[in-house]
Amino acid sequence: VLGCNLVWLGINAYLFVQFYMNFLTERWFYTRVLLGDALSWARAPAACLNFNCMLILLPVCRNLLSFLRGSIQCCSRTAARQLDRNITFHKLVAYMIAFHTAVHIIAHLFNFEWFMGAQLYRNSSSLPFVLSQIGTGDNASYLNPIRTDQTNPTIVMFTTIAGLTGVVITLALILIITSSMEVIRRSYFEVFWYTHHLFIIFFIGLVFHGFGRIVRGQTATSLLENKPSQCKDQFESWGMNGTFCPKPEFAGNPPMTWKWVVGPMILYVCERLVRFYRSQQKVVITKVVMHPSKTLELQMKRKGFSMEVGQYVFMQCPCVSQLEWHPFTLTSAPEEDHFSVHIRIVGDWTQGLYEACGGDKNETQEAWKLPKMAIDGPFGTASEDVFGYEVVMLVGAGIGVTPFASVLKSVWYKHIQENQNVFTKKIYFYWLCPETQAFEWFADLLQSLEGQMTEKGMVDFLSYNIYLTRWKETEVSTLHFSAENDPITGLKQKTLYGKPNWDNEFTTIGTKHPEKKVGVFLCGPTQLADVLEKQCLSHSEAGVKFIFNKENF
């Protein structure tokens, strides 16, 4: 990951320096007379903006990433894992766009001040003023876009293509970035969803931004006749009889942004067409289960649907919202004849789906009354790699346990079917929950697996630890420890309290499995991801190697 980010930062740095230097050449000498260093400071970030706007759409082309992941996984698991960090990279590129936009805008504000100052200082003995008067008659070869000393820069900003599109795309970018903040995205998802689609206006404005050609340099023909090194001091006699320095002619660069972004834009349009096609395929809800912890389980079927463990789908319920699509991890196994999701009811959209499925009613909902669903996917995630490791650590936090439901089910099916291709020999499962209610739906699956593994003599295959993170052992009655089965989960393995001591856990696993590669898979918050990633790095020694993987969507 660090290597990919360094390459990306290196390209940004190269483009910035290269284009900064490009505008220090002789062709732009007279433009620099008017604008000074602000010219290069405006054009260098513009090149970086083109590069990053080319990249920004690629990490959200889900079908493209899924295809690439499947294609390169057989060659390089490490390269495939980089694609799981697509949203993180998407955010980094967005921050880089915001940074270069700020530099570009500030530099152009200075440029307009210099343009205006050159017109206001009306002195024929001043080179900036003389340059500003070029093209006054035919207005064809001007250098200064502010044509008179009576011109209002604000009017220029809102009446030129560059000015108007610049204002529009800046406002769109501000709205997109501010609405993407974690607090807004989690509390007001609809605001995030709708404002993010301002990217359409952003890209349209971006493509047309350079068509005005406001920033101009000397033409190639003019450079042959009026070399700044020879003619800059003779500006008062330019074009007069007997002088070898004619008036310089100027022209703007042809628009280049569209060449950078047209490819990704076409790919994204194709992506949306694929999503639309998938959304039209019929999905049948075969079973609805209302779990006590206000978790809704939907079991569904779709013709031709094929999945792998840990994958996720995007779901739309037209009767709740015609536009909103939300990601949910598949909790079914590939061996089952349906696919299922578990949805925690936490917002307006999930509450609407809960009510549409009859969750707020006492009687059973009739099949024909169940809502229509649209499904896009499935898409690959890091959990697909679980079966590539002999020893696996699965860490789920809260509802983040859902991808591992699919993994555990699939492992069990493979063993009861005596599948000889199962490489995984040991699974360590950790589930961290703040309250007891979160255990209710998943504990049923663990109880079933626990009983079946006991019957098959496979007790050592799965080791699991369930933690109540907001409880302390001093708050628990002695009855809890003396009971044969855990009174909270019904499992033989007792529930633990507080947070795991990850250093001890990694040390113990490393000691038990020397000379092994241990796959560490997490679906949970960023803070926990940072802790586990550090543990993987610090304990990957003396033969054992921990490889960290995190779910991202």
C-alpha positions, 0 to 999 in steps of 0.5 A: 500500500505504501509503495502504491501511495509513494508512486502516486505521490511521486507522479504528482510531484513530477507533474507539478515540477515539470509544468512549473518549469514549462511556464518558465520558458521563453514562450511565456516570458511576456505572460510572466511580465504581467503575472510573475510566479503566479503563472507557474503556481496556477498551471502546475496544480492544474496539471496535477488536477488533470491527473487526479481527476483521471484517477478519482472515478476508477476506485468506484468502478466496482465491476471493473475492480471485481474483474481485475481482482479476479484476474490478478488474484491467481498471480499476486495475492498482494496486488489483489489486496491493494484493490480492497483499499479502493475507497481509501485511495478514492479519499486520498485522491479527493484530498489531493484534488481539494489541495491543488484546487485551493492552490490553483484558485489562490494563484489565479486570484493573484493573476487577476490582480496583476491583470487588473493592475497592468490596465490601471497603471496607464503608462506607455513606458511600462511593459505590462501596460504595453502588453495589456494594450495588444489586441485592443483593436481586433481583440484577436491576439490579446494577452491580458483578458481584462481589456480596459481599466473600467472592467470589473474583475467580478464581471469577468469571473462570471461572464467568461467560460473559465470564470463561470465553470471555475465557480461551479466546479469549486462549489460542487467540490466543496459540497461533495467533500463537506458532505463526505465527512464521517459524521454527515455520512453516518447520520445523514446518508441521503445528504452524502448520497445526493451531493456526491452526484454533483460529480456529474456537474463537476466533470462537465465544468472541468472539461469546458474550463479550459475552452476560454483559453484565458492564460496565453503565451506567445505563438511559435511564429511570433517567437521567431520574429520577436524574441523576448531576449532581444526585444523586451527592452524595445517594447516602445518601438514594437511594430514601427518602421525600421524596427526588427521587433514586431508586436508579439502575438499570443494564443492560449493552449488548446484545452487538454483536460478532456484528454485526461478524463474522457477514458475514465468517464467512458469506463464509469458510464459503462459501469453504470450501464452494467449496474442498470442491467443487473438492477433489472434482473428479477430478485425473489425474497424467499424468506424474511427473518426478524431477529430480536436485536432488530436485525433483519435477515433476507434470504433471496434468489436471482437467476444466475447468481454466483458468489464467493465467501465474504462478498457483498452486494449493493441493494436497492428497494424502490418502494423505499427510495428510487435512487439509494443503493446500500452495501451489505455483506452476504452472510450465506455460503456459496454452497447454499441454494440462496443468498442472504444478508443481515441488516441492522436497523439504524437509519431511515432507509433500513427502517423503511425496508424493515417496515416494507418487509412487515417488521413492524407487524405482528402477523406474517407478511404474505409473499406477494406483499414483500417489496421488490428488490434490485441487486448489484453484485456480488463484489469481491473483498479481502475475505475471499482470500481466507481459504488461501491460508492454513491458519486464519484469524477472523476479527469482527466488531458488532455487525462487522461479523457478517462476512465471517458468517459466510466464511464459517458456513462455507468452511463447514459445508466443505468439511462435511462434504469432505472437500479435499481442496480445503487448505485451511486447517485452523480458524481463530475467531474473535467477535467484539460487541458492546452489548448483549443484544448484538449476539442474538442472531449470530449466536444461533449459527455458532451454536449449530457449528459448535454442536456439529463440530463436536459430533464430527470430532473437529472441536479443535478446528475452530477456536472462538472468543466473544467479547462484551467490550462495555462490560467488566468481569466484576459486573457479572454474577458468579452464576455466569462462570458456574453454568455449563453453557454461557447464559448470554450466548448459549455456547460452551465457550464463555463470553469474555469481558472488556477488550482482548489483549491482542499482544497476548493473542498474537504471541500465543498463535505465533507460538502454536504455528511457527513457520506459518503464514497467518491470514488476519481478516478484520471487518470493523472500525479503523481504530481496530484496524490500526491496532491489528496492523501494528500487531501483524508487523511486530509479531511477524518474526521467528518464522511466523508471518501475519498478513493483515486484510481489511474489508472495505466498502 
